Amino acid sequence: MTSQPPNAAMEHYREGRIQEAIEAWSEQVSHQRDNWVAWYYLGLSYRQIGQEGEACRMLALVAGMCPDPRLSLAAYRALPTADGDSYGAAFDNKDAAAS
């Protein structure tokens, strides 16, 4: 695989080319293990193609180790639940029920 510019992964992701995004994000994290944004989007990309186990592994890593509290919370809220939803949806439903 040839090295791609850092924004190539995001471009693939935004344009719906998820497999290409996964390859680009994977390359980034292999060179920059503390690139939490890349780990986060790698997890989101795996969710989009239905690989919940891989998504959970990536998102849990970000949720537990990322020093940025906003990104950590975003990763936690994106974690898949047993019913295929996400923790964020559970928060959103709780907030909607309270109003």
Stockholm file with secondary structure:
# STOCKHOLM 1.0

chainA/1-99         MTSQPPNAAMEHYREGRIQEAIEAWSEQVSHQRDNWVAWYYLGLSYRQIGQEGEACRMLALVAGMCPDPRLSLAAYRALPTADGDSYGAAFDNKDAAAS
#=GR chainA/1-99 SS CCCCCHHHHHHHHHTTCHHHHHHHHHHHHHHCTTCHHHHHHHHHHHHHTTCHHHHHHHHHHHHHHCSCHHHHHHHHHHSBCTTSCBHHHHHHHHHHHHC
#=GC SS_cons        CCCCCHHHHHHHHHTTCHHHHHHHHHHHHHHCTTCHHHHHHHHHHHHHTTCHHHHHHHHHHHHHHCSCHHHHHHHHHHSBCTTSCBHHHHHHHHHHHHC
//
